[in-house]
Amino acid sequence: GSAKEKAIQFYRSCMDTQQIESQGTQPLKDLLNQVGGWNITDVGNGKDFNETLQTVMGRYNTFPFFRVHVGPSPFNLKTNIIQIDHPEFEMPPKSKFKGKNYLEVLRVYLSYLKKLGDLLGGPQDDPSDSFSLTLSFISNLQQVVTPLQERQQRGMLFFLTTIKELQEKAPAIDWLSCLQAIFYPMPMNYSQPIAVHDMDYLRGMSQLIEQWPKKRVLHIYMIICLVGNLSPALDSRFQDARWELSKILYGEMGSRMISAERWRKCLTDTSSFFEPVLGEMIVQEIFPQQTKKLAEQMFSEIQDALYRQLDQLEWMDEQTRQKAKALVSELQVEIGYPAYILQTDKVNLEYQKLELNEDTFFLNVVTCLKVLRENSYLKLLQDQSQHNWHVSPWTVHSYYSIRHHMVVFPAGMFRSPFFHMEFPSAVNFGAIGVFMAHELLHTFYGYVLPGGCPTCNRSALQKSIDCLIKQYESYSFKVNGTFTLLENIADTGGLTIAYQAYKNWLKKHKEKDLPKTGLSHDQLFY
């Protein structure tokens, strides 16, 4: 079948709660037995440990000790590279809580692990002790993560290395075999380039694995990560356990992150595996070509208004002004959706190996994880000319990518209240137009930073900056005008440019009225 038919099949299997409840824990129990189950005893040697790790990473897309993904190389923007970082922990780290509160977090998480163990027939010999020791291991593993701010200060965000060097620095992991399992059938060798985000973490992780007295705990930790990754595909008892955990750890807001309505959960799960398919369906539904055309015309008008605004900046010298205009004209503008999602044949090809069964949601999730893994090696072979968006077409979130000098406005933004084909232009420019101008101004961040424009009139620029900082710090609610400066420039400047663009638009287009509001066009804009 087509990718669309498979997405619908997946969604239906998720919605079939009667079937999911009737199967209970058996699908996951069967899977756990394939990786040794909870009660493995002979895990004394590194070979067993690495074989289990290769299975959970390569077959089930689960990353207990480190996360592996493919992304654009920071050293060559046109190529992709394997990137390795610390894992995403389900349990929040100690740094997020004060001493007494953290003990409560440990107690709650331990209770959650025991509940999972009860549901899945967890470790038989003293499960409480097994889970307590595993919790202790997780806590120790979190402590070797280098905080992001420290990595930024020390210039450690990207460290270019090879598998051979990784093997020397973090020898507890069989790196070649693990990466081969993830990227199979692509051949790996010791000279394979890797970008590491936290080398100190990998060293500390390796030492912890080698020195940890009870090797069985390492296995139980891998099983817990696998269960955490796959349990959302199981019956309501698992959903309830996760919801309770989230509520206690993060409060009501955290529990809201887990969808209460089944259709929302199923839509989220389907979108995580079938994003281009859902993207195409939504674009066809909410983003006709005339919407795209009007949005592009509006953006062009905003670009023109910015060109004129640049001519009026007193602090900018002529050479910088021309460079700034070139920045605007060279900007890549993506509106609505990435082009490839409408290339149905290509999308169908991406999902051609996927075989689903409407009766078994759990096995469908496992199958989709396998296809995700297989697609990751294909990404390695692609160059970066086809830019992947950071957001889905249906999201309400625009952004500017410094790396690609590109602005993105997804189709989800071109809906009421931000935009409508029947709205007066004043409303469209005052809403989506301001977002467009805001993102456009992000291209000039460099100029306002210290030393960012050596040929500019720095005193005139500083006077404008100080004025804006003072304005934001004069509001009744507390704002750090210096800390929020770059966003404030984009907000206030974006409003000015969008308004000027609207005025220019009126010279060429007839305006609509909203007679019942009693508001002028300017009032509608603001």
C-alpha positions in Angstrom: 0.0 0.0 0.0 0.9 3.7 -0.2 2.6 5.6 2.7 -0.8 7.3 3.3 -2.6 3.9 3.6 0.1 2.7 6.0 -0.2 5.9 8.2 -4.0 5.4 8.4 -3.5 1.7 9.2 -1.1 2.6 12.0 -3.5 5.2 13.4 -6.4 2.7 13.4 -4.3 0.1 15.3 -3.5 2.8 17.9 -7.2 3.6 18.3 -8.2 -0.1 18.7 -8.0 0.1 22.5 -10.1 -3.1 22.9 -7.4 -5.1 21.1 -4.6 -3.4 23.0 -6.2 -4.1 26.4 -6.9 -7.7 25.5 -3.3 -8.4 24.5 -2.1 -6.8 27.8 1.7 -7.1 28.6 2.3 -10.2 26.5 3.8 -8.5 23.4 6.4 -6.6 25.5 7.1 -9.7 27.6 7.9 -11.7 24.5 10.2 -9.0 23.2 12.0 -8.7 26.6 12.7 -12.4 26.5 14.6 -11.9 23.2 17.1 -9.6 24.9 17.5 -11.8 28.0 14.6 -10.7 30.1 14.9 -9.1 33.6 16.4 -12.1 35.3 19.6 -12.5 33.4 22.4 -13.8 35.7 25.5 -14.4 33.6 26.3 -10.8 32.5 29.8 -10.8 33.9 31.6 -10.2 30.6 31.6 -7.2 28.4 30.6 -9.2 25.3 27.1 -9.9 26.7 26.7 -6.3 27.8 27.7 -5.0 24.3 25.5 -7.5 22.5 22.5 -6.5 24.5 23.3 -2.8 23.9 23.7 -3.4 20.1 20.2 -5.1 20.1 18.3 -2.4 22.0 20.0 0.4 19.9 20.0 -1.3 16.5 16.7 -3.1 16.6 14.6 -0.9 18.9 16.0 2.6 18.5 16.6 2.8 22.3 19.7 4.6 23.6 20.4 3.9 27.3 24.0 5.2 27.6 24.5 7.6 24.8 22.3 9.0 22.0 23.3 8.6 18.3 21.8 10.6 15.5 22.7 11.9 12.1 22.9 15.7 11.4 24.7 18.4 9.4 28.4 18.5 10.2 29.5 21.6 12.0 32.8 21.4 10.1 31.2 21.1 6.6 27.7 22.3 6.2 27.1 20.3 3.0 27.6 16.9 4.6 25.9 14.9 7.3 27.9 13.2 10.1 27.2 10.7 12.9 26.7 12.7 16.2 26.9 11.3 19.7 25.5 12.9 22.9 24.4 11.9 26.3 21.0 10.1 26.5 17.7 11.7 27.3 16.9 10.6 30.8 13.3 9.9 31.8 14.3 10.6 35.5 15.1 14.4 36.0 18.7 15.0 37.2 19.6 16.1 40.8 20.6 19.6 39.5 16.9 20.4 38.8 15.9 19.9 42.5 16.9 21.0 46.0 18.3 18.3 48.3 15.1 17.3 50.1 13.0 17.4 46.9 15.4 15.2 45.1 14.9 12.4 47.6 11.2 12.6 46.9 11.9 12.4 43.2 14.0 9.2 43.8 11.2 7.7 45.9 8.6 8.5 43.2 10.7 7.1 40.4 11.5 4.0 42.3 7.8 3.4 42.9 7.2 3.8 39.2 10.0 1.2 38.4 8.4 -1.2 40.8 5.0 -0.7 39.2 6.6 -1.5 35.8 8.2 -4.6 37.3 5.0 -5.8 38.8 3.2 -5.4 35.4 6.0 -7.1 33.4 7.2 -9.8 35.9 10.3 -7.8 36.8 13.5 -9.1 38.6 12.4 -12.0 40.9 15.1 -12.1 43.5 14.6 -9.0 45.6 13.2 -6.6 42.9 13.2 -3.7 45.3 17.0 -4.0 45.7 17.5 -4.5 42.0 15.6 -1.3 41.2 17.3 0.7 44.0 20.7 -0.2 42.6 19.6 0.7 39.1 18.3 4.0 40.3 21.7 4.7 42.0 23.4 3.9 38.7 21.1 6.3 36.7 21.9 9.0 39.3 25.6 8.4 38.9 25.4 8.5 35.1 23.5 11.8 35.2 26.3 13.3 37.3 28.9 12.8 34.6 27.0 14.9 32.1 28.7 18.2 31.5 26.3 21.1 31.8 25.5 22.8 28.5 26.7 26.2 29.7 30.1 24.8 30.7 30.4 23.0 27.3 29.7 26.3 25.5 32.3 28.2 27.6 34.9 25.6 27.0 34.1 25.2 23.3 33.2 21.6 23.8 29.9 21.5 21.9 31.4 19.7 18.9 34.5 17.5 19.1 35.5 15.8 15.8 36.8 12.3 16.4 36.9 8.8 15.0 35.6 5.4 16.1 39.2 4.4 16.8 39.7 7.4 19.1 36.4 6.8 20.8 37.4 3.2 21.5 40.6 4.5 23.3 38.8 7.2 25.3 35.7 5.2 26.3 36.7 1.5 26.1 33.7 0.0 27.9 31.7 0.3 24.7 32.4 -1.8 21.6 31.9 1.3 19.4 32.5 -0.2 16.0 29.9 -3.0 16.6 27.4 -0.7 18.2 27.5 1.8 15.4 27.5 -1.0 12.8 24.3 -2.3 14.4 22.6 1.2 14.2 23.7 2.0 10.6 23.5 -1.5 9.1 23.9 -2.2 6.2 26.3 0.7 5.8 29.9 -0.4 6.4 31.7 1.2 9.3 35.4 1.3 10.0 37.7 2.7 12.7 38.4 5.9 10.7 34.7 6.8 10.5 34.3 10.5 11.5 32.1 11.2 14.5 31.0 14.5 16.1 30.8 14.2 19.9 28.9 16.7 21.9 30.3 15.8 25.4 33.5 13.8 25.3 33.9 14.1 29.1 30.5 12.4 29.6 31.6 9.5 27.3 34.8 9.0 29.3 32.9 9.2 32.6 30.2 6.9 31.4 32.8 4.3 30.3 34.6 4.4 33.7 31.2 4.0 35.5 30.3 1.0 33.4 33.7 -0.7 34.0 33.8 0.1 37.7 30.1 -0.7 38.6 30.2 -3.7 41.0 27.0 -5.4 39.9 27.0 -5.9 36.1 23.4 -7.2 36.3 22.3 -3.6 37.1 23.6 -2.5 33.7 21.3 -5.0 32.0 18.3 -4.0 34.1 18.9 -0.4 33.2 18.9 -1.2 29.5 15.6 -3.2 30.0 14.1 -0.2 31.9 15.1 2.1 28.9 13.6 -0.3 26.5 10.4 -0.6 28.5 10.2 3.3 28.8 10.5 3.5 25.0 7.9 0.9 24.2 5.4 1.0 27.0 3.4 3.9 25.5 2.3 1.3 22.9 0.8 -0.9 25.7 -2.4 -1.0 27.6 -4.0 1.7 29.9 -2.1 0.5 33.0 1.1 1.7 31.5 -0.4 5.0 30.4 -1.8 5.6 33.9 1.6 4.8 35.5 3.4 7.3 33.2 0.7 9.9 33.7 1.0 9.6 37.5 4.8 9.8 37.3 4.7 12.9 35.1 2.1 14.6 37.3 4.2 14.1 40.5 7.6 15.1 38.9 6.4 18.0 36.8 3.0 19.0 38.2 -0.2 19.5 36.3 1.6 21.0 33.3 3.8 18.0 33.0 0.9 15.6 33.0 -0.8 17.6 30.3 2.1 16.8 28.0 0.7 13.2 28.0 -2.5 13.3 25.9 -5.6 12.4 27.9 -7.7 11.9 24.7 -6.8 8.7 22.8 -7.1 10.3 19.4 -4.5 13.0 20.4 -2.1 10.4 21.6 -2.6 8.3 18.4 -2.2 11.4 16.2 1.1 12.3 18.0 2.4 8.7 17.6 1.4 8.6 13.9 3.1 12.0 13.2 6.3 10.8 14.9 6.6 8.0 12.3 4.8 9.4 9.3 5.5 13.2 9.4 5.8 13.7 5.6 2.6 11.8 5.1 0.6 13.8 7.6 2.3 16.9 6.4 1.0 16.4 2.9 -2.5 15.6 4.1 -2.6 18.7 6.2 -1.2 20.9 3.5 -3.8 19.7 1.0 -6.5 20.4 3.6 -5.5 23.9 5.0 -2.9 25.4 2.7 -4.1 25.9 -0.9 -1.8 27.5 -3.6 -3.6 30.9 -3.4 -2.7 31.0 0.4 1.0 30.3 -0.4 1.0 32.9 -3.2 -0.5 35.6 -0.9 2.0 34.7 1.9 4.9 35.0 -0.5 3.7 38.4 -1.8 3.4 39.7 1.8 6.9 38.5 2.6 8.3 40.2 -0.5 6.6 43.4 0.6 8.2 43.1 4.0 11.6 42.5 2.5 11.2 45.7 0.4 10.2 47.7 3.5 13.3 46.4 5.3 15.5 47.6 2.4 14.1 51.1 2.8 14.5 51.0 6.5 18.2 50.1 6.1 18.7 53.3 4.1 17.5 55.3 7.1 19.8 53.8 9.8 22.2 56.5 11.0 24.6 54.2 12.7 25.2 52.0 9.7 28.0 52.9 7.2 27.4 52.5 3.4 29.6 49.4 3.0 27.8 47.6 5.8 24.4 48.7 4.4 25.2 47.1 1.1 26.3 43.9 2.9 23.1 43.9 4.9 20.9 44.3 1.8 22.8 41.4 0.2 22.0 39.3 3.4 18.3 40.0 2.9 18.3 39.2 -0.8 20.3 36.0 -0.4 17.9 34.7 2.3 16.3 31.4 1.6 12.5 31.6 2.3 10.4 28.5 3.0 6.7 29.1 3.3 4.1 26.4 4.1 6.0 23.1 3.7 9.2 21.5 2.5 8.8 20.7 -1.2 9.6 17.0 -0.9 6.4 16.2 1.1 4.3 16.7 -2.0 6.6 14.2 -4.0 4.3 11.3 -3.2 6.5 8.7 -5.1 9.5 9.6 -3.0 7.6 9.4 0.2 6.1 6.1 -0.8 9.6 4.8 -1.5 10.6 5.8 2.0 7.9 3.5 3.6 7.9 0.7 1.0 9.6 -1.8 3.3 7.2 -1.1 6.2 4.6 -3.9 6.8 1.9 -3.2 9.3 -0.8 -5.2 11.0 -4.0 -3.4 12.1 -4.4 -5.9 15.0 -1.2 -5.3 16.8 -0.3 -1.7 17.6 2.7 -2.7 19.8 4.3 -4.7 16.9 3.6 -1.8 14.5 5.5 0.6 16.8 8.4 -1.9 16.9 8.4 -2.2 13.1 8.3 1.6 12.7 11.3 2.0 15.0 13.2 -0.5 12.8 12.4 1.6 9.7 13.5 4.8 11.5 16.8 3.1 12.2 17.1 2.1 8.6 16.3 5.6 7.4 19.1 7.0 9.6 21.8 5.4 7.6 20.2 6.8 4.4 20.6 10.3 5.9 24.3 9.7 6.2 24.5 9.2 2.5 22.5 12.4 1.7 24.1 15.8 1.4 22.7 18.9 3.1 21.3 20.5 -0.1 17.8 19.2 0.9 17.4 21.1 4.2 15.3 19.3 6.7 13.0 21.6 8.7 13.2 21.7 12.5 9.4 21.9 12.7 6.4 20.0 11.1 4.3 21.8 8.5 1.3 21.9 10.9 3.1 23.6 13.8 2.6 27.3 14.8 6.3 28.1 15.1 8.5 30.1 12.6 12.3 30.3 12.9 15.5 31.6 11.3 18.3 29.1 10.7 21.7 30.8 11.0 23.3 27.6 9.6 21.3 27.7 6.3 20.5 31.4 6.3 16.9 30.5 5.9 13.5 31.5 7.4 10.7 29.0 7.8 7.0 29.7 8.1 5.0 26.4 8.4 1.5 26.1 7.0 0.1 25.9 10.6 0.9 29.6 11.0 -1.4 30.7 8.1 -4.6 30.1 10.1 -6.9 32.4 12.1 -6.1 34.4 14.2 -2.7 35.1 12.4 -3.9 34.9 8.8 -6.9 34.4 6.6 -7.5 35.0 2.9 -10.7 36.9 3.8 -9.1 39.1 6.5 -8.4 42.8 5.8 -4.7 43.2 4.9 -4.4 45.2 8.2 -5.1 42.1 10.2 -2.8 39.8 8.2 0.1 42.3 8.3 -0.4 43.1 12.0 -0.3 39.3 12.8 1.6 37.0 10.5 3.4 40.0 8.9 4.9 40.9 12.2 6.2 37.3 12.6 7.7 37.5 9.1 9.5 40.8 9.9 10.6 39.5 13.3 12.4 36.4 11.7 13.8 38.6 9.0 15.5 40.8 11.6 17.2 37.8 13.2 19.6 37.9 10.2 21.2 41.0 11.7 21.9 39.8 15.2 25.7 40.0 14.5 25.6 43.7 13.9 24.3 44.7 17.4 26.6 42.4 19.4 29.8 43.9 20.8 32.4 44.1 18.0 29.9 42.9 15.4 30.1 45.9 13.2 33.6 47.6 13.5 32.9 50.1 10.7 29.6 51.3 12.1 29.0 54.4 14.2 29.1 52.5 17.6 28.1 55.4 19.8 24.9 56.0 17.7 24.1 52.3 17.7 24.7 52.1 21.5 22.4 55.0 22.1 19.6 53.1 20.3 20.4 49.9 22.2 20.4 51.7 25.6 17.0 53.4 24.7 15.4 50.0 23.9 16.9 48.4 27.1 15.5 51.3 29.1 12.0 50.9 27.5 11.7 47.2 28.3 13.0 47.7 31.9 10.5 50.5 32.5 7.5 48.1 32.3 5.6 47.2 35.4 6.6 43.5 35.1 10.3 42.7 35.6 12.3 42.4 32.4 16.0 42.2 32.0 16.4 44.5 28.9 20.0 43.4 28.2 19.3 39.7 28.4 16.2 39.9 26.1 17.8 42.5 23.8 18.0 40.5 20.6 14.4 39.3 20.8 13.2 42.8 21.7 14.9 44.3 18.6 13.2 41.7 16.4 9.8 42.4 18.1 9.9 46.2 18.0 11.7 46.4 14.7 9.4 43.7 13.2 6.3 45.7 14.2 7.7 48.9 12.5 8.7 47.1 9.3 5.4 45.2 9.1 3.5 48.4 9.5 5.5 50.2 6.8 5.0 47.1 4.5 1.3 47.3 5.1 1.2 51.0 4.1 3.2 50.2 0.9 0.7 47.3 0.2 -2.2 49.7 0.3 -0.8 51.7 -2.6 -1.3 48.7 -4.8 -4.2 46.8 -3.3 -7.7 47.7 -2.2 -8.4 47.3 1.6 -11.3 45.4 3.1 -13.3 46.8 6.0 -14.6 45.1 9.2 -17.6 47.5 9.6 -19.0 45.9 12.8 -15.8 46.4 14.8 -15.9 50.2 14.5 -12.0 50.1 14.2 -9.9 52.0 11.7 -7.4 50.1 9.5 -4.5 51.2 11.7 -6.3 50.0 14.8 -7.0 46.7 13.2 -3.2 46.4 12.4 -2.2 47.0 16.0 
